[in-house]
Amino acid sequence: MVERGAIADGNALRQTIFERYADFFPFDEIDPGLSLSEGFTPLVPSRMTASRLAVRNIFFKNETENPTWSFKDRGTAAGVQHAVSCGCGRIGTVSSGNMAVSVAAYGARAGLTTFALVSASIPTEKLSPIAVYGATVIRVDGDYGDLYFQSLEIGKRHDIYFINSDVPFRVEGSKSIAFEICEQTNFDVPDFVVVPTSSGGNFRGILKGFEEFKRCGLIADVPTMVCAQAAGCSPIHRAYVNNDPVISPVDHPETIAHAIENPFPPSGNQVLRKLRETGGLSAAVTDDEILQAQKELADEGIFGQPASAVPLAAVRKLRDRGIITEDHTVVCIVTGSGLKYTAVYGRYDLTVLSCSSAELEMMITEQQ
Ligand SMILES: *Cc1c(COP(=O)(O)O)cnc(C)c1O
């Protein structure tokens, strides 16, 4: 039996992640009212894909069930707790999608003024869900990678707490993914955890969570972490396989997995170092492989956005290479909902039959 004293007693249905794992978070006080019940997402076992791929078991950590449909809510909730505890009345983020929506939602709930800095090229359809929460959206023309650092500087001068992709409290929030996986597997952790990686913040957080539970004796081993990237933008994978000392920027990033299209990830070197220290793995998958995996996920009943199908595509690749085998248990992090990227609908044949009510029974009979 594992000693679980480090996890708060009580009813998980009535706790926030920060209350349940309070000993693992750097908060003196928690305001549960700022929460939208982020986290506590299901770990869904595969019914088909594991046997198709001849892997002992594949689980999908379904982060699409978060309040704004991606794992970003965990880190945003942690950042907002911190911002409010510091007396900060204004928050912001630099994002082109999920993170901006998440920060806008939590900012609205906390009654904070919220700034979302987006790239000039962002399609309008992505702006509407940010605007609905009442955030101030600013399109910024210029180098999008520099904007990350510029925003932190401006934030300091103008008292705006920028909860960017891999800031410390966002990494803290992501630890809860690892904590939940430990509880959901009864502390018998999987062999591999596969994370679609862009800035590297989520990868760092999940690994940190497992490391902290191991240090407390809650789990015996830390799973092998897999950094999964899109072939069209794989700065971390590239540096890892080439044995480069540091990552270098990708010149022309191009992938359907837009949520993981950061050409020069701010936590890239940290992820690279962690991969080396822990014997982690990396993989890069093509857009075709991503779309195939998105369909396989849908066959399991889960609609993830292309970035969120990257882990499953990476599992197939590592299975083909014999690195993952029939003896292994794997967790894929399904980071965000497919509804966030409607352009992908056009890739699937939409067959709609129609008939009159008098013809309906005939129509159904014909389908059998
Ligand atoms: C942000 C995001 C990622 C990448 O996470 P990082 O912490 O930037 O590495 C992956 N998938 C989805 C859906 C995201 O929104």
The ligand as an ORCA input file, in Angstrom:
! r2SCAN-3c Opt
* xyz 0 1
  C      -0.995     24.935    -25.752
  C      -1.343     23.619    -26.360
  C      -0.380     22.611    -26.548
  C       1.084     22.817    -26.246
  O       1.371     23.006    -24.886
  P       2.747     23.726    -24.448
  O       2.632     23.858    -22.975
  O       2.816     25.048    -25.145
  O       3.882     22.838    -24.866
  C      -0.810     21.394    -27.046
  N      -2.092     21.178    -27.388
  C      -3.036     22.126    -27.222
  C      -4.448     21.815    -27.629
  C      -2.704     23.381    -26.710
  O      -3.653     24.317    -26.576
*
